[in-house]
Amino acid sequence: MQPQRIKKRAILGGTFDPIHWGHLEIAYAALDQVGLNQIIWVIDRHKRDPRQQSRVEFEHRQEMVRLAIAPEPAFCLGPPSPEDPESGYAIVTGQTLQQRYPDSQWYWIIGADAFSTLPKWYRAAELVEAFEWLVAPRSPSPPQVNYSEETPLLREISPLNLQEGRPKLNPTLSTNPSNPLDNTTRIKTEEICQQVAIAFKTRQITLRWQILQSQTLPIASTLLRHHWCDSPTIRTWVPEPVQIYIQTHPLYQNPQYPLPPHSRSIPRLKKI
């Protein structure tokens, strides 16, 4: 009897309130770059960030993720996080999945900003040693909620080619390392990773990590929640089944925040 082949699996966690094309772009970049067999999407039941003002329940967020990842066979939903907030730590999620899939090489997909806090996570040493970390680049201009005269919403959003449910980067985009903006993003992300690695090295812990070669898109769940009602363009930032789900229930229907001036300049993410 031949031994079972080791599979490469990764965890991608978050509140996904709602899931959008930026999340999917990161996942596909990890899939291709590392040759993953499977990415397990884990939705955090508890919204820990006090800045999140959405009241969308876990069941809705879970269903939106299910709809968004359905076209990709390598994506699957992970087990729901425990209802007890104290049991919803990353180490608990990681160990649960490792027990479920014992013959696996494990990775954790994470944004650079969240990665910078890794040394402070609960039982971080155990978690770090159990996974290789795939770090999504930090956008040099993250979207803001309190808009000033010039806001990332007014800057061009690079278009995606959406084919068979999977985002394809447009080859005409300036995504090569010679682009100054890309250099800024790459250098900043590298600095974050090095600082985290040094923090663990002082504790005699080796951190394994690599930066994902994904395009940084100025898309944020915060903007989607705040401006779903007053910007049809923003709705194209999520896959069509998610758009339909949000409209059907309805979610994000309280227009608390006005759009900034000239917001019509936001280009639509079109299908080809």
TORKOL-4160 file (C-alpha; in steps of 0.2 Angstrom, whole numbers, padded with zeros to 4 digits, m for minus):
272
<pt num="1" X="0000" Y="0000" Z="0000"/>
<pt num="2" X="0007" Y="0017" Z="m0005"/>
<pt num="3" X="0009" Y="0030" Z="0008"/>
<pt num="4" X="m0003" Y="0045" Z="0006"/>
<pt num="5" X="0004" Y="0060" Z="m0003"/>
<pt num="6" X="0007" Y="0075" Z="0008"/>
<pt num="7" X="m0005" Y="0089" Z="0002"/>
<pt num="8" X="m0002" Y="0108" Z="0004"/>
<pt num="9" X="m0016" Y="0116" Z="0013"/>
<pt num="10" X="m0018" Y="0134" Z="0019"/>
<pt num="11" X="m0029" Y="0143" Z="0031"/>
<pt num="12" X="m0037" Y="0160" Z="0026"/>
<pt num="13" X="m0046" Y="0168" Z="0040"/>
<pt num="14" X="m0056" Y="0184" Z="0043"/>
<pt num="15" X="m0073" Y="0192" Z="0047"/>
<pt num="16" X="m0076" Y="0193" Z="0028"/>
<pt num="17" X="m0089" Y="0207" Z="0031"/>
<pt num="18" X="m0092" Y="0205" Z="0016"/>
<pt num="19" X="m0080" Y="0195" Z="0006"/>
<pt num="20" X="m0073" Y="0204" Z="m0010"/>
<pt num="21" X="m0062" Y="0202" Z="m0025"/>
<pt num="22" X="m0047" Y="0208" Z="m0015"/>
<pt num="23" X="m0049" Y="0193" Z="m0004"/>
<pt num="24" X="m0050" Y="0181" Z="m0019"/>
<pt num="25" X="m0035" Y="0189" Z="m0027"/>
<pt num="26" X="m0024" Y="0185" Z="m0012"/>
<pt num="27" X="m0031" Y="0167" Z="m0011"/>
<pt num="28" X="m0028" Y="0164" Z="m0030"/>
<pt num="29" X="m0010" Y="0171" Z="m0028"/>
<pt num="30" X="m0006" Y="0159" Z="m0014"/>
<pt num="31" X="m0014" Y="0145" Z="m0024"/>
<pt num="32" X="m0003" Y="0148" Z="m0039"/>
<pt num="33" X="0013" Y="0154" Z="m0030"/>
<pt num="34" X="0015" Y="0139" Z="m0018"/>
<pt num="35" X="0006" Y="0126" Z="m0028"/>
<pt num="36" X="m0007" Y="0123" Z="m0014"/>
<pt num="37" X="m0020" Y="0109" Z="m0015"/>
<pt num="38" X="m0033" Y="0117" Z="m0004"/>
<pt num="39" X="m0037" Y="0134" Z="0004"/>
<pt num="40" X="m0048" Y="0133" Z="0019"/>
<pt num="41" X="m0058" Y="0149" Z="0022"/>
<pt num="42" X="m0062" Y="0151" Z="0041"/>
<pt num="43" X="m0075" Y="0165" Z="0045"/>
<pt num="44" X="m0072" Y="0173" Z="0062"/>
<pt num="45" X="m0089" Y="0172" Z="0071"/>
<pt num="46" X="m0084" Y="0187" Z="0083"/>
<pt num="47" X="m0080" Y="0204" Z="0076"/>
<pt num="48" X="m0066" Y="0209" Z="0087"/>
<pt num="49" X="m0062" Y="0226" Z="0079"/>
<pt num="50" X="m0072" Y="0239" Z="0088"/>
<pt num="51" X="m0071" Y="0250" Z="0072"/>
<pt num="52" X="m0082" Y="0237" Z="0063"/>
<pt num="53" X="m0100" Y="0244" Z="0064"/>
<pt num="54" X="m0109" Y="0231" Z="0054"/>
<pt num="55" X="m0122" Y="0221" Z="0062"/>
<pt num="56" X="m0121" Y="0207" Z="0049"/>
<pt num="57" X="m0122" Y="0190" Z="0058"/>
<pt num="58" X="m0110" Y="0176" Z="0056"/>
<pt num="59" X="m0123" Y="0165" Z="0046"/>
<pt num="60" X="m0124" Y="0179" Z="0032"/>
<pt num="61" X="m0105" Y="0181" Z="0031"/>
<pt num="62" X="m0103" Y="0162" Z="0030"/>
<pt num="63" X="m0115" Y="0161" Z="0016"/>
<pt num="64" X="m0107" Y="0175" Z="0006"/>
<pt num="65" X="m0090" Y="0166" Z="0007"/>
<pt num="66" X="m0098" Y="0150" Z="0002"/>
<pt num="67" X="m0106" Y="0158" Z="m0013"/>
<pt num="68" X="m0089" Y="0167" Z="m0018"/>
<pt num="69" X="m0078" Y="0152" Z="m0017"/>
<pt num="70" X="m0090" Y="0140" Z="m0025"/>
<pt num="71" X="m0082" Y="0141" Z="m0042"/>
<pt num="72" X="m0065" Y="0136" Z="m0036"/>
<pt num="73" X="m0063" Y="0117" Z="m0032"/>
<pt num="74" X="m0047" Y="0121" Z="m0022"/>
<pt num="75" X="m0057" Y="0132" Z="m0010"/>
<pt num="76" X="m0068" Y="0126" Z="0004"/>
<pt num="77" X="m0076" Y="0132" Z="0020"/>
<pt num="78" X="m0068" Y="0128" Z="0037"/>
<pt num="79" X="m0077" Y="0123" Z="0053"/>
<pt num="80" X="m0086" Y="0138" Z="0061"/>
<pt num="81" X="m0077" Y="0146" Z="0075"/>
<pt num="82" X="m0083" Y="0142" Z="0092"/>
<pt num="83" X="m0097" Y="0153" Z="0099"/>
<pt num="84" X="m0086" Y="0156" Z="0115"/>
<pt num="85" X="m0075" Y="0171" Z="0110"/>
<pt num="86" X="m0061" Y="0164" Z="0121"/>
<pt num="87" X="m0061" Y="0148" Z="0111"/>
<pt num="88" X="m0059" Y="0156" Z="0095"/>
<pt num="89" X="m0040" Y="0159" Z="0095"/>
<pt num="90" X="m0030" Y="0155" Z="0079"/>
<pt num="91" X="m0021" Y="0141" Z="0088"/>
<pt num="92" X="m0037" Y="0132" Z="0091"/>
<pt num="93" X="m0042" Y="0134" Z="0073"/>
<pt num="94" X="m0025" Y="0128" Z="0067"/>
<pt num="95" X="m0024" Y="0113" Z="0078"/>
<pt num="96" X="m0042" Y="0108" Z="0074"/>
<pt num="97" X="m0039" Y="0108" Z="0056"/>
<pt num="98" X="m0022" Y="0099" Z="0058"/>
<pt num="99" X="m0031" Y="0085" Z="0067"/>
<pt num="100" X="m0044" Y="0084" Z="0053"/>
<pt num="101" X="m0031" Y="0084" Z="0039"/>
<pt num="102" X="m0015" Y="0075" Z="0047"/>
<pt num="103" X="m0006" Y="0072" Z="0031"/>
<pt num="104" X="m0003" Y="0090" Z="0026"/>
<pt num="105" X="0010" Y="0103" Z="0025"/>
<pt num="106" X="0002" Y="0119" Z="0032"/>
<pt num="107" X="0002" Y="0137" Z="0027"/>
<pt num="108" X="m0007" Y="0152" Z="0034"/>
<pt num="109" X="m0012" Y="0167" Z="0022"/>
<pt num="110" X="m0012" Y="0183" Z="0031"/>
<pt num="111" X="m0012" Y="0202" Z="0027"/>
<pt num="112" X="0004" Y="0212" Z="0031"/>
<pt num="113" X="m0004" Y="0222" Z="0044"/>
<pt num="114" X="m0011" Y="0207" Z="0054"/>
<pt num="115" X="0005" Y="0198" Z="0052"/>
<pt num="116" X="0014" Y="0213" Z="0061"/>
<pt num="117" X="0004" Y="0209" Z="0077"/>
<pt num="118" X="0008" Y="0190" Z="0076"/>
<pt num="119" X="0021" Y="0191" Z="0091"/>
<pt num="120" X="0006" Y="0196" Z="0102"/>
<pt num="121" X="m0005" Y="0182" Z="0097"/>
<pt num="122" X="m0011" Y="0169" Z="0110"/>
<pt num="123" X="0002" Y="0155" Z="0110"/>
<pt num="124" X="0011" Y="0163" Z="0096"/>
<pt num="125" X="0026" Y="0152" Z="0097"/>
<pt num="126" X="0016" Y="0136" Z="0094"/>
<pt num="127" X="0007" Y="0144" Z="0080"/>
<pt num="128" X="0022" Y="0150" Z="0071"/>
<pt num="129" X="0031" Y="0134" Z="0072"/>
<pt num="130" X="0016" Y="0124" Z="0064"/>
<pt num="131" X="0014" Y="0135" Z="0049"/>
<pt num="132" X="0023" Y="0144" Z="0035"/>
<pt num="133" X="0016" Y="0161" Z="0033"/>
<pt num="134" X="0011" Y="0168" Z="0016"/>
<pt num="135" X="0010" Y="0187" Z="0018"/>
<pt num="136" X="m0001" Y="0198" Z="0007"/>
<pt num="137" X="0007" Y="0214" Z="0003"/>
<pt num="138" X="0002" Y="0230" Z="0012"/>
<pt num="139" X="m0006" Y="0243" Z="0001"/>
<pt num="140" X="0003" Y="0259" Z="0003"/>
<pt num="141" X="m0013" Y="0269" Z="0003"/>
<pt num="142" X="m0026" Y="0259" Z="0013"/>
<pt num="143" X="m0044" Y="0265" Z="0011"/>
<pt num="144" X="m0050" Y="0277" Z="0024"/>
<pt num="145" X="m0067" Y="0280" Z="0032"/>
<pt num="146" X="m0065" Y="0298" Z="0036"/>
<pt num="147" X="m0062" Y="0305" Z="0019"/>
<pt num="148" X="m0051" Y="0320" Z="0017"/>
<pt num="149" X="m0050" Y="0331" Z="0001"/>
<pt num="150" X="m0040" Y="0317" Z="m0008"/>
<pt num="151" X="m0045" Y="0299" Z="m0004"/>
<pt num="152" X="m0040" Y="0282" Z="m0011"/>
<pt num="153" X="m0058" Y="0281" Z="m0018"/>
<pt num="154" X="m0054" Y="0295" Z="m0030"/>
<pt num="155" X="m0038" Y="0286" Z="m0036"/>
<pt num="156" X="m0039" Y="0273" Z="m0050"/>
<pt num="157" X="m0043" Y="0255" Z="m0045"/>
<pt num="158" X="m0034" Y="0243" Z="m0056"/>
<pt num="159" X="m0046" Y="0233" Z="m0067"/>
<pt num="160" X="m0048" Y="0215" Z="m0065"/>
<pt num="161" X="m0052" Y="0203" Z="m0079"/>
<pt num="162" X="m0065" Y="0191" Z="m0072"/>
<pt num="163" X="m0066" Y="0175" Z="m0081"/>
<pt num="164" X="m0075" Y="0159" Z="m0075"/>
<pt num="165" X="m0076" Y="0166" Z="m0057"/>
<pt num="166" X="m0058" Y="0169" Z="m0056"/>
<pt num="167" X="m0049" Y="0186" Z="m0056"/>
<pt num="168" X="m0035" Y="0187" Z="m0069"/>
<pt num="169" X="m0023" Y="0202" Z="m0068"/>
<pt num="170" X="m0023" Y="0213" Z="m0084"/>
<pt num="171" X="m0006" Y="0211" Z="m0092"/>
<pt num="172" X="m0006" Y="0229" Z="m0097"/>
<pt num="173" X="m0005" Y="0234" Z="m0079"/>
<pt num="174" X="0011" Y="0241" Z="m0071"/>
<pt num="175" X="0014" Y="0227" Z="m0059"/>
<pt num="176" X="0033" Y="0224" Z="m0062"/>
<pt num="177" X="0046" Y="0228" Z="m0048"/>
<pt num="178" X="0052" Y="0244" Z="m0058"/>
<pt num="179" X="0035" Y="0253" Z="m0054"/>
<pt num="180" X="0039" Y="0265" Z="m0039"/>
<pt num="181" X="0022" Y="0261" Z="m0031"/>
<pt num="182" X="0025" Y="0243" Z="m0032"/>
<pt num="183" X="0043" Y="0245" Z="m0025"/>
<pt num="184" X="0035" Y="0255" Z="m0010"/>
<pt num="185" X="0023" Y="0241" Z="m0007"/>
<pt num="186" X="0036" Y="0228" Z="m0008"/>
<pt num="187" X="0049" Y="0236" Z="0003"/>
<pt num="188" X="0036" Y="0241" Z="0016"/>
<pt num="189" X="0029" Y="0223" Z="0017"/>
<pt num="190" X="0047" Y="0216" Z="0017"/>
<pt num="191" X="0051" Y="0227" Z="0032"/>
<pt num="192" X="0036" Y="0221" Z="0042"/>
<pt num="193" X="0041" Y="0203" Z="0039"/>
<pt num="194" X="0059" Y="0206" Z="0044"/>
<pt num="195" X="0053" Y="0214" Z="0060"/>
<pt num="196" X="0041" Y="0200" Z="0065"/>
<pt num="197" X="0055" Y="0187" Z="0061"/>
<pt num="198" X="0067" Y="0197" Z="0072"/>
<pt num="199" X="0054" Y="0197" Z="0086"/>
<pt num="200" X="0053" Y="0178" Z="0086"/>
<pt num="201" X="0071" Y="0175" Z="0083"/>
<pt num="202" X="0075" Y="0184" Z="0100"/>
<pt num="203" X="0064" Y="0170" Z="0107"/>
<pt num="204" X="0074" Y="0156" Z="0098"/>
<pt num="205" X="0059" Y="0153" Z="0086"/>
<pt num="206" X="0061" Y="0152" Z="0068"/>
<pt num="207" X="0048" Y="0160" Z="0057"/>
<pt num="208" X="0045" Y="0154" Z="0040"/>
<pt num="209" X="0037" Y="0166" Z="0028"/>
<pt num="210" X="0036" Y="0173" Z="0010"/>
<pt num="211" X="0027" Y="0188" Z="0002"/>
<pt num="212" X="0013" Y="0184" Z="m0010"/>
<pt num="213" X="0016" Y="0191" Z="m0027"/>
<pt num="214" X="m0002" Y="0198" Z="m0028"/>
<pt num="215" X="m0008" Y="0214" Z="m0034"/>
<pt num="216" X="m0013" Y="0226" Z="m0020"/>
<pt num="217" X="m0031" Y="0232" Z="m0024"/>
<pt num="218" X="m0038" Y="0247" Z="m0014"/>
<pt num="219" X="m0053" Y="0237" Z="m0009"/>
<pt num="220" X="m0059" Y="0236" Z="0009"/>
<pt num="221" X="m0074" Y="0228" Z="0017"/>
<pt num="222" X="m0077" Y="0245" Z="0027"/>
<pt num="223" X="m0080" Y="0254" Z="0011"/>
<pt num="224" X="m0092" Y="0241" Z="0005"/>
<pt num="225" X="m0102" Y="0242" Z="0021"/>
<pt num="226" X="m0103" Y="0260" Z="0022"/>
<pt num="227" X="m0107" Y="0264" Z="0003"/>
<pt num="228" X="m0117" Y="0249" Z="m0003"/>
<pt num="229" X="m0132" Y="0259" Z="m0004"/>
<pt num="230" X="m0125" Y="0275" Z="m0013"/>
<pt num="231" X="m0113" Y="0268" Z="m0025"/>
<pt num="232" X="m0117" Y="0254" Z="m0038"/>
<pt num="233" X="m0099" Y="0254" Z="m0044"/>
<pt num="234" X="m0093" Y="0248" Z="m0026"/>
<pt num="235" X="m0105" Y="0233" Z="m0028"/>
<pt num="236" X="m0095" Y="0227" Z="m0042"/>
<pt num="237" X="m0081" Y="0224" Z="m0029"/>
<pt num="238" X="m0089" Y="0208" Z="m0024"/>
<pt num="239" X="m0094" Y="0192" Z="m0035"/>
<pt num="240" X="m0111" Y="0193" Z="m0043"/>
<pt num="241" X="m0118" Y="0179" Z="m0032"/>
<pt num="242" X="m0113" Y="0189" Z="m0017"/>
<pt num="243" X="m0121" Y="0205" Z="m0024"/>
<pt num="244" X="m0137" Y="0196" Z="m0026"/>
<pt num="245" X="m0137" Y="0189" Z="m0009"/>
<pt num="246" X="m0134" Y="0206" Z="m0001"/>
<pt num="247" X="m0148" Y="0213" Z="m0011"/>
<pt num="248" X="m0160" Y="0199" Z="m0007"/>
<pt num="249" X="m0159" Y="0199" Z="0012"/>
<pt num="250" X="m0155" Y="0215" Z="0012"/>
<pt num="251" X="m0138" Y="0219" Z="0020"/>
<pt num="252" X="m0128" Y="0235" Z="0022"/>
<pt num="253" X="m0144" Y="0245" Z="0018"/>
<pt num="254" X="m0141" Y="0259" Z="0030"/>
<pt num="255" X="m0133" Y="0274" Z="0021"/>
<pt num="256" X="m0124" Y="0281" Z="0036"/>
<pt num="257" X="m0109" Y="0288" Z="0027"/>
<pt num="258" X="m0110" Y="0300" Z="0012"/>
<pt num="259" X="m0099" Y="0297" Z="m0003"/>
<pt num="260" X="m0084" Y="0309" Z="m0005"/>
<pt num="261" X="m0085" Y="0322" Z="m0020"/>
<pt num="262" X="m0082" Y="0315" Z="m0037"/>
<pt num="263" X="m0085" Y="0297" Z="m0032"/>
<pt num="264" X="m0091" Y="0293" Z="m0049"/>
<pt num="265" X="m0073" Y="0292" Z="m0055"/>
<pt num="266" X="m0072" Y="0275" Z="m0047"/>
<pt num="267" X="m0070" Y="0263" Z="m0062"/>
<pt num="268" X="m0081" Y="0248" Z="m0062"/>
<pt num="269" X="m0073" Y="0231" Z="m0061"/>
<pt num="270" X="m0080" Y="0223" Z="m0077"/>
<pt num="271" X="m0081" Y="0206" Z="m0084"/>
<pt num="272" X="m0074" Y="0201" Z="m0101"/>
